[in-house]
Amino acid sequence: MAMTITDECISCGACEPECPVEAISEGDVIYVIDPELCVECEGYSDTSQCLDVCPVECIIPA
């Protein structure tokens, strides 16, 4: 399963550099996660790094 970013995103960009597989990118209005690339940080970390740094908690399981 992949993570997704909801409309509550404030486009702060905190999540993008935390993604070990570069699945997060800046979209037209908010940041987006490519579900084909997202591995929920399995093999890289015990937790999804984007969740840990998001200040508005707008990243959820897809």
C-alpha positions as CSV (number, residue, x, y, z in Angstrom):
1,M,0.0,0.0,0.0
2,A,1.1,3.6,-0.6
3,M,0.6,6.8,1.2
4,T,-1.4,9.8,-0.2
5,I,-1.5,13.5,0.6
6,T,-4.9,15.1,1.3
7,D,-6.1,18.5,0.4
8,E,-5.1,19.8,3.8
9,C,-1.5,20.0,2.6
10,I,0.0,23.4,3.1
11,S,2.7,22.8,0.5
12,C,5.5,23.3,3.0
13,G,7.8,20.8,1.3
14,A,8.9,19.1,4.5
15,C,8.0,15.7,3.2
16,E,9.8,15.7,-0.1
17,P,13.4,15.4,1.1
18,E,12.5,12.7,3.6
19,C,11.3,10.2,1.0
20,P,14.0,7.6,0.4
21,V,12.6,6.6,-3.0
22,E,11.8,10.1,-4.3
23,A,8.1,9.3,-4.6
24,I,7.0,12.7,-3.3
25,S,6.9,15.7,-5.7
26,E,5.4,19.2,-5.9
27,G,2.1,19.1,-7.6
28,D,0.1,22.0,-9.1
29,V,-1.4,23.0,-5.7
30,I,-0.2,20.4,-3.2
31,Y,2.5,17.8,-2.9
32,V,1.7,14.4,-4.3
33,I,3.0,10.9,-3.8
34,D,3.5,8.5,-6.7
35,P,1.8,5.3,-5.6
36,E,3.9,3.3,-8.0
37,L,7.1,4.4,-6.2
38,C,5.9,4.7,-2.5
39,V,7.1,1.8,-0.3
40,E,6.0,3.4,3.0
41,C,9.7,3.5,3.9
42,E,9.8,-0.3,4.2
43,G,13.4,-1.4,4.3
44,Y,14.5,2.2,5.0
45,S,12.9,3.1,8.3
46,D,10.6,1.7,11.0
47,T,8.0,4.4,10.2
48,S,6.9,6.4,7.1
49,Q,9.3,9.4,7.2
50,C,6.8,11.7,5.5
51,L,4.3,11.1,8.3
52,D,6.9,12.0,11.0
53,V,7.7,15.4,9.5
54,C,4.3,16.6,8.2
55,P,3.2,19.6,10.3
56,V,-0.5,19.3,9.4
57,E,-0.8,15.5,9.4
58,C,-2.2,15.4,5.9
59,I,-0.5,12.2,4.8
60,I,-2.6,9.0,5.1
61,P,-2.6,5.5,3.7
62,A,-4.0,5.3,0.2
